Amino acid sequence: MRIHVVYRSHGGENSKARPDWYSKLVGLQSFCRAVETLASQRPAAGPEVVFLNDGPIPRDRAQLMAAWGDPVTISAGSNRRSYLTGLSLARRRGWDVHDLVLLAEDDYLWRPETLVSLLDAACDPRSARADYFAPYAEPVPDDGRPARWGPVESTTSTFAVRVGALLQDERLLQLCAYSGGDFDYASCLTLQGRRRFSLRELVSHHAEDGGSSPLRALARGAYLTGMRSAVNLRSLRRPSRRRVLLGAQPALATHMEEGWISPGPWERIARDAADV
């Protein structure tokens, strides 16, 4: 089994609250350490790394990407479009159905052992029924022991999946991405055969930022009601098609955003990555 990585990145920043040790460069440096660890311990597993860059990237990060993988520049213009482009790479590049693909975002910090642990979990006979793997999921206390993998309800748009399952689920994931709001949560529930939207959520939607005309708001509401109804219908999957999602406990990666940081020595990990 080989690991393929689609590392999605953007040159800009947003207004999210970040810890003092945050930077996209240190996130990339920590990820490259994880790639190096896998290459040294499991050389047959790869990984093949595609850096999917939405627009220009600062030079220091671009140079690091060129040294560790295949930088590809796209003009997506939004997180959703970049995500959908990343989903399509397994099909477009003809990756083996028995391989694993990790979709990663650029505001995460990674433990050095992340990819090794991920590969071992996917190859473990006890995980044979699992198709999706979350390096970052539930905030389990960090007891200093190696990560264990267990069932979790949801994760973010940073996750790993067996290529064969991704090819089967690509249209479903595309549909969920157009359902508005936290489409990663909608994706996780729907894949597992669980309904995401209540009756109220089918007809009640958040207003667009900055407001909109009544006609536009009506059209958007009708669109989201249709998309969310379709997502709910797709959750009625046959038991054989319901996916199992396993998460690392404690987390092997963390979202670098205040309020969403997993338990763990992340400041030290960030410092170590920056010193390499």
Backbone as CSV, one residue per row, in Angstrom:
resi,resn,N_x,N_y,N_z,CA_x,CA_y,CA_z,C_x,C_y,C_z
1,MET,0.838,-1.198,0.000,0.000,0.000,0.000,0.875,1.251,0.000
2,ARG,0.556,2.195,-0.872,1.242,3.479,-0.915,0.323,4.584,-0.384
3,ILE,0.946,5.646,0.094,0.193,6.819,0.521,0.402,7.933,-0.501
4,HIS,-0.690,8.533,-0.935,-0.661,9.729,-1.758,-1.198,10.875,-0.910
5,VAL,-0.630,12.041,-1.061,-1.066,13.197,-0.278,-1.461,14.330,-1.206
6,VAL,-2.602,14.938,-0.931,-3.013,16.176,-1.597,-3.013,17.259,-0.522
7,TYR,-1.978,18.071,-0.533,-1.794,19.122,0.474,-2.275,20.444,-0.126
8,ARG,-3.441,20.895,0.319,-4.042,22.106,-0.249,-3.539,23.346,0.487
9,SER,-3.109,24.335,-0.277,-2.536,25.522,0.335,-2.981,26.790,-0.394
10,HIS,-2.944,27.888,0.353,-3.293,29.200,-0.186,-2.314,30.207,0.389
11,GLY,-1.918,31.178,-0.407,-0.913,32.134,0.035,-1.398,33.124,1.070
12,GLY,-2.700,33.338,1.143,-3.241,34.344,2.048,-3.572,33.814,3.426
13,GLU,-4.099,34.700,4.265,-4.519,34.360,5.617,-5.971,34.789,5.807
14,ASN,-6.581,34.326,6.890,-7.926,34.768,7.241,-7.913,35.364,8.640
15,SER,-9.082,35.661,9.159,-9.175,36.370,10.441,-9.355,35.440,11.636
16,LYS,-9.137,34.150,11.475,-9.307,33.220,12.582,-8.271,33.492,13.677
17,ALA,-8.678,33.252,14.923,-7.756,33.423,16.048,-6.733,32.290,16.040
18,ARG,-5.457,32.639,16.095,-4.386,31.653,15.986,-3.497,31.676,17.229
19,PRO,-2.893,30.549,17.585,-1.930,30.536,18.697,-0.654,31.281,18.307
20,ASP,0.156,31.627,19.305,1.378,32.386,19.058,2.344,31.640,18.148
21,TRP,2.316,30.309,18.212,3.283,29.507,17.451,2.778,29.154,16.060
22,TYR,1.677,29.743,15.642,1.098,29.432,14.336,1.842,30.113,13.195
23,SER,2.029,29.378,12.120,2.327,29.932,10.796,2.120,28.816,9.794
24,LYS,1.766,29.179,8.582,1.610,28.156,7.551,2.957,27.523,7.213
25,LEU,4.026,28.278,7.380,5.346,27.719,7.121,5.679,26.630,8.124
26,VAL,5.423,26.865,9.399,5.746,25.844,10.394,4.837,24.627,10.227
27,GLY,3.584,24.834,9.797,2.719,23.697,9.498,3.289,22.856,8.380
28,LEU,3.777,23.521,7.326,4.394,22.806,6.207,5.677,22.103,6.641
29,GLN,6.486,22.765,7.448,7.716,22.145,7.939,7.408,20.891,8.749
30,SER,6.380,20.944,9.584,6.024,19.761,10.385,5.521,18.632,9.490
31,PHE,4.805,18.988,8.424,4.318,17.963,7.513,5.485,17.310,6.777
32,CYS,6.456,18.102,6.339,7.617,17.544,5.645,8.406,16.607,6.564
33,ARG,8.442,16.910,7.863,9.087,15.987,8.807,8.350,14.662,8.851
34,ALA,7.011,14.705,8.766,6.233,13.463,8.754,6.500,12.667,7.476
35,VAL,6.646,13.365,6.342,6.990,12.700,5.083,8.357,12.043,5.194
36,GLU,9.313,12.753,5.767,10.668,12.208,5.926,10.671,10.973,6.815
37,THR,9.873,11.017,7.892,9.796,9.877,8.801,9.226,8.653,8.092
38,LEU,8.170,8.833,7.317,7.584,7.713,6.584,8.574,7.166,5.560
39,ALA,9.237,8.045,4.833,10.174,7.609,3.801,11.324,6.807,4.384
40,SER,11.740,7.138,5.598,12.854,6.419,6.213,12.424,5.111,6.852
41,GLN,11.199,5.062,7.387,10.744,3.865,8.083,9.946,2.908,7.201
42,ARG,9.253,3.433,6.192,8.443,2.613,5.292,8.707,3.066,3.853
43,PRO,9.910,2.880,3.336,10.271,3.436,2.017,9.383,2.965,0.876
44,ALA,8.822,1.762,0.965,7.979,1.262,-0.122,6.627,1.952,-0.167
45,ALA,6.272,2.684,0.901,4.943,3.293,0.989,4.873,4.667,0.343
46,GLY,5.996,5.173,-0.128,5.990,6.500,-0.741,6.499,7.527,0.239
47,PRO,5.808,8.629,0.457,4.539,8.958,-0.185,4.731,9.799,-1.455
48,GLU,3.697,9.821,-2.294,3.625,10.773,-3.388,2.872,11.995,-2.870
49,VAL,3.495,13.159,-2.964,2.901,14.371,-2.402,2.603,15.375,-3.521
50,VAL,1.351,15.788,-3.609,0.935,16.836,-4.534,0.564,18.058,-3.702
51,PHE,1.280,19.161,-3.909,0.950,20.412,-3.245,0.028,21.199,-4.172
52,LEU,-1.248,21.248,-3.798,-2.261,21.880,-4.628,-2.429,23.319,-4.149
53,ASN,-1.814,24.251,-4.868,-1.742,25.641,-4.430,-2.757,26.507,-5.173
54,ASP,-3.667,27.088,-4.412,-4.667,27.980,-4.990,-4.073,29.375,-5.093
55,GLY,-3.451,29.648,-6.239,-2.788,30.930,-6.433,-1.334,30.894,-5.993
56,PRO,-0.655,32.045,-6.043,0.766,32.102,-5.697,1.008,31.831,-4.214
57,ILE,2.173,31.239,-3.920,2.571,30.875,-2.568,3.857,31.623,-2.223
58,PRO,4.023,32.096,-0.987,5.273,32.759,-0.611,6.493,31.892,-0.927
59,ARG,7.598,32.558,-1.237,8.770,31.858,-1.757,9.301,30.796,-0.803
60,ASP,9.357,31.079,0.508,9.927,30.101,1.434,9.125,28.800,1.433
61,ARG,7.791,28.922,1.376,6.965,27.719,1.324,7.052,27.046,-0.045
62,ALA,7.082,27.832,-1.106,7.163,27.265,-2.458,8.446,26.461,-2.638
63,GLN,9.556,26.940,-2.098,10.817,26.216,-2.217,10.765,24.897,-1.453
64,LEU,10.152,24.919,-0.294,10.024,23.697,0.499,9.138,22.678,-0.216
65,MET,8.068,23.144,-0.810,7.177,22.256,-1.554,7.896,21.622,-2.734
66,ALA,8.673,22.401,-3.468,9.393,21.872,-4.628,10.400,20.809,-4.214
67,ALA,10.930,20.915,-2.994,11.909,19.943,-2.512,11.265,18.645,-2.053
68,TRP,9.985,18.691,-1.678,9.348,17.529,-1.064,8.206,16.928,-1.876
69,GLY,7.859,17.520,-2.987,6.739,16.964,-3.744,6.545,17.664,-5.073
70,ASP,5.322,17.604,-5.545,4.952,18.120,-6.865,4.019,19.309,-6.683
71,PRO,4.527,20.549,-6.773,3.653,21.713,-6.630,2.796,21.914,-7.889
72,VAL,1.493,22.072,-7.683,0.561,22.289,-8.782,-0.250,23.539,-8.456
73,THR,-0.221,24.528,-9.341,-0.949,25.766,-9.109,-2.309,25.718,-9.805
74,ILE,-3.347,26.077,-9.057,-4.690,26.143,-9.602,-5.277,27.521,-9.296
75,SER,-6.412,27.830,-9.901,-7.127,29.077,-9.625,-8.535,28.732,-9.176
76,ALA,-8.635,28.176,-7.981,-9.938,27.751,-7.458,-10.737,28.941,-6.945
77,GLY,-10.108,29.775,-6.138,-10.776,30.964,-5.649,-11.615,30.769,-4.406
78,SER,-11.759,29.532,-3.948,-12.518,29.274,-2.720,-12.076,27.944,-2.140
79,ASN,-12.316,27.792,-0.838,-11.956,26.553,-0.162,-12.711,25.372,-0.760
80,ARG,-13.990,25.574,-1.060,-14.797,24.475,-1.596,-14.282,24.010,-2.951
81,ARG,-13.966,24.940,-3.844,-13.482,24.550,-5.169,-12.120,23.874,-5.092
82,SER,-11.268,24.363,-4.197,-9.968,23.723,-4.000,-10.150,22.302,-3.480
83,TYR,-11.063,22.133,-2.528,-11.366,20.816,-1.968,-11.870,19.857,-3.041
84,LEU,-12.777,20.316,-3.883,-13.323,19.460,-4.934,-12.245,19.077,-5.950
85,THR,-11.339,20.000,-6.239,-10.223,19.668,-7.130,-9.347,18.596,-6.499
86,GLY,-9.096,18.717,-5.193,-8.303,17.708,-4.499,-8.958,16.340,-4.512
87,LEU,-10.268,16.302,-4.334,-10.990,15.027,-4.370,-10.814,14.320,-5.707
88,SER,-10.728,15.088,-6.774,-10.714,14.504,-8.119,-9.350,13.931,-8.521
89,LEU,-8.301,14.237,-7.769,-6.965,13.834,-8.205,-6.778,12.321,-8.229
90,ALA,-7.389,11.608,-7.292,-7.250,10.144,-7.286,-7.752,9.545,-8.589
91,ARG,-8.866,10.063,-9.083,-9.428,9.580,-10.350,-8.595,10.055,-11.539
92,ARG,-8.226,11.325,-11.529,-7.507,11.895,-12.673,-6.094,11.333,-12.813
93,ARG,-5.485,10.978,-11.703,-4.117,10.458,-11.754,-4.063,8.931,-11.764
94,GLY,-5.207,8.289,-11.675,-5.250,6.840,-11.784,-4.567,6.100,-10.651
95,TRP,-4.719,6.615,-9.423,-4.080,5.954,-8.285,-4.727,4.606,-8.021
96,ASP,-3.927,3.662,-7.565,-4.383,2.296,-7.315,-5.475,2.285,-6.247
97,VAL,-6.504,1.479,-6.469,-7.645,1.446,-5.543,-7.259,0.927,-4.165
98,HIS,-6.142,0.215,-4.077,-5.720,-0.328,-2.790,-4.846,0.635,-2.005
99,ASP,-4.529,1.783,-2.594,-3.700,2.771,-1.922,-4.529,3.655,-1.007
100,LEU,-3.835,4.547,-0.326,-4.458,5.475,0.612,-4.137,6.895,0.154
101,VAL,-5.115,7.792,0.263,-4.866,9.191,-0.064,-5.222,10.044,1.151
102,LEU,-4.324,10.965,1.494,-4.541,11.897,2.589,-4.796,13.273,2.002
103,LEU,-5.936,13.862,2.332,-6.243,15.235,1.952,-5.924,16.120,3.148
104,ALA,-4.995,17.065,2.965,-4.492,17.872,4.076,-4.680,19.353,3.787
105,GLU,-4.982,20.112,4.843,-5.100,21.564,4.742,-3.855,22.225,5.324
106,ASP,-3.611,23.482,4.948,-2.329,24.104,5.272,-2.271,24.791,6.625
107,ASP,-3.343,24.745,7.419,-3.287,25.348,8.752,-3.348,24.285,9.847
108,TYR,-2.647,23.170,9.591,-2.528,22.080,10.553,-1.067,21.886,10.926
109,LEU,-0.857,21.393,12.143,0.468,21.015,12.619,0.491,19.504,12.791
110,TRP,1.600,18.865,12.410,1.674,17.411,12.325,2.762,16.840,13.221
111,ARG,2.449,15.740,13.872,3.483,14.999,14.599,4.362,14.266,13.582
112,PRO,5.639,14.055,13.890,6.521,13.364,12.939,6.043,11.965,12.570
113,GLU,5.380,11.281,13.489,4.964,9.891,13.258,3.606,9.764,12.589
114,THR,3.012,10.866,12.176,1.641,10.837,11.670,1.447,9.850,10.528
115,LEU,2.246,9.948,9.470,2.021,9.125,8.283,2.337,7.664,8.537
116,VAL,3.314,7.387,9.390,3.619,5.992,9.742,2.440,5.378,10.484
117,SER,1.907,6.115,11.460,0.764,5.609,12.220,-0.456,5.431,11.324
118,LEU,-0.656,6.359,10.408,-1.784,6.275,9.476,-1.670,5.040,8.594
119,LEU,-0.494,4.795,8.056,-0.284,3.619,7.211,-0.493,2.333,8.010
120,ASP,0.052,2.287,9.207,-0.102,1.088,10.041,-1.572,0.831,10.362
121,ALA,-2.332,1.900,10.625,-3.756,1.734,10.918,-4.499,1.190,9.711
122,ALA,-4.185,1.699,8.522,-4.874,1.249,7.311,-4.519,-0.198,6.974
123,CYS,-3.316,-0.640,7.337,-2.877,-2.011,7.029,-3.265,-3.011,8.115
124,ASP,-3.701,-2.534,9.262,-4.052,-3.409,10.376,-5.300,-4.219,10.016
125,PRO,-5.257,-5.554,10.119,-6.447,-6.372,9.802,-7.675,-5.973,10.609
126,ARG,-7.456,-5.443,11.801,-8.594,-5.034,12.632,-9.297,-3.803,12.063
127,SER,-8.645,-3.110,11.122,-9.232,-1.921,10.499,-9.747,-2.210,9.100
128,ALA,-9.908,-3.474,8.772,-10.269,-3.838,7.396,-11.590,-3.219,6.958
129,ARG,-12.517,-3.005,7.874,-13.819,-2.436,7.524,-13.791,-0.919,7.448
130,ALA,-12.704,-0.316,7.883,-12.623,1.145,7.880,-12.058,1.642,6.555
131,ASP,-12.683,2.653,5.997,-12.206,3.262,4.757,-11.705,4.683,4.964
132,TYR,-12.131,5.325,6.052,-11.758,6.712,6.317,-10.992,6.792,7.636
133,PHE,-9.985,7.664,7.675,-9.112,7.793,8.833,-8.873,9.277,9.114
134,ALA,-8.976,9.636,10.384,-8.868,11.041,10.775,-7.677,11.243,11.710
135,PRO,-6.591,11.858,11.224,-5.478,12.185,12.133,-5.893,13.180,13.212
136,TYR,-6.930,13.988,12.900,-7.432,15.003,13.829,-8.933,14.786,13.970
137,ALA,-9.371,14.429,15.183,-10.797,14.164,15.372,-11.214,14.606,16.773
138,GLU,-11.587,13.674,17.625,-12.081,14.024,18.949,-10.944,14.460,19.873
139,PRO,-11.198,15.437,20.758,-10.141,15.958,21.645,-9.847,15.021,22.818
140,VAL,-9.220,13.895,22.528,-8.877,12.906,23.559,-7.628,13.377,24.299
141,PRO,-7.586,13.272,25.638,-6.390,13.693,26.385,-5.137,12.979,25.897
142,ASP,-4.038,13.709,25.881,-2.756,13.166,25.433,-2.038,12.571,26.643
143,ASP,-1.949,11.234,26.684,-1.289,10.561,27.804,0.155,10.175,27.498
144,GLY,0.672,10.642,26.375,2.056,10.372,26.042,2.285,9.058,25.336
145,ARG,1.263,8.226,25.213,1.421,6.938,24.531,1.140,7.080,23.042
146,PRO,1.597,6.115,22.228,1.309,6.184,20.790,-0.195,6.235,20.535
147,ALA,-0.574,6.858,19.447,-1.989,7.003,19.120,-2.648,5.657,18.864
148,ARG,-3.847,5.512,19.395,-4.694,4.376,19.077,-5.766,4.873,18.114
149,TRP,-6.378,3.959,17.387,-7.384,4.345,16.397,-8.723,3.736,16.791
150,GLY,-9.747,4.581,16.868,-11.068,4.107,17.219,-12.139,4.857,16.456
151,PRO,-13.371,4.349,16.435,-14.463,5.003,15.694,-14.735,6.411,16.220
152,VAL,-14.956,7.351,15.305,-15.320,8.722,15.661,-16.482,9.155,14.781
153,GLU,-17.170,10.186,15.222,-18.346,10.654,14.480,-17.968,11.503,13.275
154,SER,-16.959,12.358,13.464,-16.704,13.328,12.405,-15.267,13.827,12.462
155,THR,-14.880,14.500,11.416,-13.599,15.188,11.356,-13.761,16.381,10.424
156,THR,-12.644,16.953,9.998,-12.668,18.140,9.141,-12.397,17.722,7.690
157,SER,-11.994,18.687,6.873,-11.635,18.372,5.491,-10.208,17.848,5.377
158,THR,-9.553,17.611,6.505,-8.253,16.933,6.547,-8.506,15.507,7.002
159,PHE,-8.409,14.559,6.073,-8.694,13.158,6.381,-8.015,12.268,5.348
160,ALA,-7.921,10.985,5.677,-7.381,9.996,4.743,-8.492,9.025,4.365
161,VAL,-8.379,8.452,3.164,-9.401,7.534,2.673,-8.754,6.554,1.708
162,ARG,-9.229,5.332,1.720,-8.762,4.358,0.731,-9.209,4.832,-0.652
163,VAL,-8.329,4.721,-1.629,-8.618,5.258,-2.958,-9.875,4.627,-3.542
164,GLY,-10.043,3.316,-3.378,-11.223,2.662,-3.918,-12.511,3.238,-3.365
165,ALA,-12.530,3.523,-2.045,-13.719,4.118,-1.433,-13.935,5.541,-1.924
166,LEU,-12.852,6.296,-2.097,-12.984,7.668,-2.584,-13.586,7.698,-3.985
167,LEU,-13.156,6.789,-4.840,-13.702,6.757,-6.196,-15.198,6.457,-6.172
168,GLN,-15.635,5.599,-5.257,-17.060,5.291,-5.133,-17.847,6.441,-4.509
169,ASP,-17.205,7.200,-3.607,-17.909,8.221,-2.836,-17.740,9.631,-3.382
170,GLU,-16.985,9.804,-4.460,-16.658,11.156,-4.914,-17.904,11.994,-5.175
171,ARG,-18.896,11.437,-5.847,-20.112,12.222,-6.146,-20.857,12.597,-4.874
172,LEU,-20.890,11.693,-3.898,-21.548,12.004,-2.633,-20.820,13.143,-1.926
173,LEU,-19.497,13.097,-1.905,-18.712,14.151,-1.272,-18.896,15.483,-2.000
174,GLN,-19.008,15.435,-3.309,-19.286,16.647,-4.070,-20.639,17.237,-3.666
175,LEU,-21.637,16.385,-3.556,-22.971,16.837,-3.169,-22.939,17.501,-1.795
176,CYS,-22.282,16.857,-0.836,-22.212,17.416,0.518,-21.518,18.773,0.523
177,ALA,-20.540,18.944,-0.355,-19.800,20.205,-0.397,-20.680,21.373,-0.812
178,TYR,-21.789,21.100,-1.466,-22.697,22.154,-1.913,-23.897,22.335,-0.987
179,SER,-23.846,21.703,0.192,-24.995,21.777,1.101,-24.913,22.952,2.060
180,GLY,-23.833,23.734,1.982,-23.710,24.924,2.806,-23.191,24.628,4.200
181,GLY,-22.563,25.638,4.808,-22.102,25.496,6.186,-20.983,24.496,6.347
182,ASP,-21.077,23.709,7.415,-20.024,22.744,7.763,-20.155,21.484,6.907
183,PHE,-19.757,21.580,5.644,-19.962,20.449,4.741,-19.091,19.257,5.107
184,ASP,-17.987,19.477,5.847,-17.186,18.333,6.279,-17.964,17.465,7.268
185,TYR,-18.704,18.112,8.168,-19.544,17.372,9.116,-20.661,16.637,8.381
186,ALA,-21.280,17.321,7.421,-22.326,16.675,6.619,-21.776,15.454,5.887
187,SER,-20.559,15.576,5.368,-19.942,14.463,4.635,-19.743,13.263,5.540
188,CYS,-19.191,13.505,6.734,-18.896,12.399,7.649,-20.162,11.649,8.061
189,LEU,-21.199,12.385,8.407,-22.440,11.731,8.815,-23.068,10.967,7.656
190,THR,-23.127,11.573,6.494,-23.776,10.948,5.342,-23.046,9.679,4.928
191,LEU,-21.719,9.710,4.926,-20.941,8.526,4.581,-21.249,7.360,5.515
192,GLN,-21.537,7.677,6.773,-21.809,6.630,7.755,-23.287,6.231,7.802
193,GLY,-24.077,6.797,6.889,-25.486,6.444,6.840,-26.330,7.140,7.884
194,ARG,-25.901,8.336,8.296,-26.627,9.085,9.321,-27.149,10.391,8.730
195,ARG,-28.377,10.749,9.061,-28.986,11.964,8.513,-28.335,13.201,9.119
196,ARG,-27.963,14.151,8.273,-27.298,15.362,8.763,-28.291,16.461,9.123
197,PHE,-29.310,16.694,8.304,-30.141,17.888,8.461,-31.507,17.542,9.034
198,SER,-31.873,18.281,10.086,-33.215,18.153,10.651,-34.208,18.847,9.726
199,LEU,-35.490,18.638,9.991,-36.527,19.277,9.184,-36.379,20.798,9.216
200,ARG,-36.052,21.331,10.382,-35.889,22.783,10.504,-34.702,23.261,9.678
201,GLU,-33.617,22.512,9.681,-32.414,22.926,8.949,-32.598,22.849,7.434
202,LEU,-33.582,22.088,7.002,-33.853,22.021,5.561,-34.414,23.332,5.023
203,VAL,-35.097,24.085,5.889,-35.765,25.306,5.420,-35.224,26.567,6.074
204,SER,-34.379,26.432,7.107,-33.820,27.591,7.799,-32.320,27.626,7.539
205,HIS,-31.831,28.723,6.950,-30.432,28.820,6.555,-29.833,30.121,7.063
206,HIS,-28.526,30.117,7.261,-27.826,31.334,7.647,-27.836,32.323,6.476
207,ALA,-28.004,33.577,6.801,-27.971,34.609,5.754,-26.551,34.773,5.234
208,GLU,-26.441,35.196,4.001,-25.131,35.465,3.423,-24.493,36.664,4.099
209,ASP,-23.151,36.665,4.171,-22.447,37.794,4.746,-22.750,39.064,3.958
210,GLY,-23.064,40.130,4.693,-23.347,41.398,4.015,-24.784,41.532,3.552
211,GLY,-25.588,40.503,3.751,-26.969,40.562,3.332,-27.126,40.367,1.839
212,SER,-28.369,40.280,1.393,-28.646,40.101,-0.033,-30.072,40.547,-0.294
213,SER,-30.410,40.665,-1.574,-31.757,41.070,-1.947,-32.728,39.952,-1.581
214,PRO,-33.999,40.293,-1.353,-34.997,39.261,-1.014,-35.088,38.166,-2.075
215,LEU,-34.995,38.548,-3.340,-35.078,37.551,-4.411,-33.880,36.601,-4.374
216,ARG,-32.691,37.166,-4.156,-31.493,36.339,-4.073,-31.560,35.405,-2.856
217,ALA,-32.019,35.939,-1.738,-32.141,35.126,-0.527,-33.135,33.979,-0.742
218,LEU,-34.238,34.262,-1.446,-35.234,33.226,-1.726,-34.641,32.133,-2.611
219,ALA,-33.902,32.541,-3.634,-33.286,31.569,-4.541,-32.245,30.731,-3.810
220,ARG,-31.460,31.384,-2.961,-30.449,30.648,-2.209,-31.104,29.665,-1.248
221,GLY,-32.182,30.088,-0.598,-32.885,29.198,0.320,-33.450,27.971,-0.385
222,ALA,-34.033,28.188,-1.554,-34.581,27.063,-2.314,-33.475,26.108,-2.753
223,TYR,-32.350,26.683,-3.163,-31.203,25.874,-3.588,-30.692,25.007,-2.430
224,LEU,-30.490,25.626,-1.246,-29.961,24.880,-0.109,-30.955,23.834,0.384
225,THR,-32.234,24.150,0.341,-33.237,23.151,0.737,-33.159,21.932,-0.172
226,GLY,-33.017,22.171,-1.473,-32.892,21.054,-2.404,-31.631,20.244,-2.177
227,MET,-30.503,20.931,-1.985,-29.238,20.228,-1.791,-29.241,19.437,-0.481
228,ARG,-29.765,20.043,0.562,-29.773,19.364,1.862,-30.751,18.187,1.865
229,SER,-31.846,18.316,1.161,-32.770,17.182,1.035,-32.092,16.027,0.307
230,ALA,-31.325,16.364,-0.733,-30.605,15.329,-1.482,-29.552,14.655,-0.608
231,VAL,-28.859,15.449,0.240,-27.865,14.869,1.154,-28.540,13.906,2.122
232,ASN,-29.668,14.313,2.683,-30.386,13.425,3.599,-30.788,12.123,2.908
233,LEU,-31.230,12.215,1.666,-31.613,11.008,0.931,-30.404,10.104,0.701
234,ARG,-29.265,10.703,0.422,-28.065,9.912,0.176,-27.557,9.216,1.441
235,SER,-27.993,9.697,2.610,-27.584,9.035,3.855,-28.284,7.686,4.031
236,LEU,-29.331,7.437,3.244,-30.043,6.157,3.325,-29.266,5.107,2.531
237,ARG,-28.057,4.829,2.980,-27.165,3.914,2.266,-27.406,2.480,2.725
238,ARG,-27.180,1.560,1.822,-27.229,0.156,2.209,-26.176,-0.092,3.278
239,PRO,-26.422,-0.990,4.225,-25.417,-1.262,5.264,-24.038,-1.564,4.701
240,SER,-23.978,-2.223,3.568,-22.687,-2.578,2.983,-21.933,-1.356,2.455
241,ARG,-22.627,-0.228,2.251,-21.999,0.981,1.730,-21.758,2.037,2.812
242,ARG,-22.154,1.737,4.040,-21.920,2.682,5.122,-20.456,2.625,5.535
243,ARG,-19.823,3.756,5.545,-18.395,3.808,5.811,-18.092,3.867,7.308
244,VAL,-16.928,3.354,7.663,-16.426,3.429,9.036,-15.296,4.451,9.069
245,LEU,-15.399,5.394,9.999,-14.395,6.444,10.167,-13.653,6.195,11.477
246,LEU,-12.332,6.023,11.380,-11.503,5.858,12.566,-10.695,7.133,12.801
247,GLY,-10.547,7.499,14.065,-9.778,8.681,14.415,-8.627,8.329,15.335
248,ALA,-7.541,9.079,15.203,-6.368,8.885,16.059,-6.659,9.448,17.449
249,GLN,-6.324,8.654,18.472,-6.590,9.048,19.855,-5.331,8.803,20.691
250,PRO,-4.579,9.845,21.102,-4.818,11.273,20.851,-4.484,11.655,19.409
251,ALA,-4.776,12.896,19.066,-4.636,13.358,17.692,-3.181,13.361,17.240
252,LEU,-3.000,13.027,15.964,-1.682,13.070,15.341,-1.423,14.401,14.644
253,ALA,-2.449,15.205,14.515,-2.336,16.537,13.918,-3.343,17.430,14.630
254,THR,-3.127,18.709,14.549,-4.094,19.631,15.140,-4.346,20.810,14.216
255,HIS,-5.587,21.262,14.220,-5.948,22.494,13.541,-5.359,23.634,14.356
256,MET,-4.626,24.531,13.726,-3.981,25.632,14.448,-4.929,26.822,14.532
257,GLU,-5.997,26.631,15.278,-6.990,27.686,15.503,-7.438,27.631,16.950
258,GLU,-7.444,28.778,17.619,-7.861,28.830,19.018,-9.254,28.241,19.176
259,GLY,-9.397,27.409,20.192,-10.671,26.749,20.447,-10.793,25.400,19.779
260,TRP,-9.887,25.094,18.840,-9.947,23.831,18.107,-8.621,23.071,18.158
261,ILE,-7.746,23.455,19.079,-6.441,22.807,19.200,-6.580,21.556,20.059
262,SER,-6.144,20.414,19.532,-6.234,19.154,20.262,-5.262,19.141,21.441
263,PRO,-5.560,18.379,22.477,-4.595,18.231,23.572,-3.274,17.662,23.049
264,GLY,-2.177,18.209,23.518,-0.870,17.727,23.085,0.185,18.806,23.181
265,PRO,1.452,18.433,23.069,2.564,19.390,23.204,2.832,20.141,21.904
266,TRP,1.836,20.809,21.393,1.929,21.371,20.044,2.914,22.520,19.934
267,GLU,3.061,23.314,20.985,4.035,24.405,20.917,5.454,23.848,20.752
268,ARG,5.754,22.776,21.481,7.075,22.148,21.335,7.239,21.547,19.955
269,ILE,6.192,20.888,19.425,6.253,20.301,18.089,6.486,21.384,17.031
270,ALA,5.808,22.523,17.196,5.994,23.640,16.271,7.422,24.164,16.336
271,ARG,7.957,24.283,17.534,9.329,24.772,17.712,10.338,23.800,17.094
272,ASP,10.129,22.494,17.327,11.030,21.496,16.764,10.997,21.502,15.237
273,ALA,9.800,21.662,14.672,9.677,21.675,13.216,10.365,22.887,12.613
274,ALA,10.244,24.030,13.289,10.855,25.250,12.772,12.378,25.201,12.860
275,ASP,12.913,24.372,13.759,14.364,24.290,13.949,15.045,23.364,12.945
276,VAL,14.255,22.574,12.202,14.845,21.607,11.269,15.450,22.341,10.075
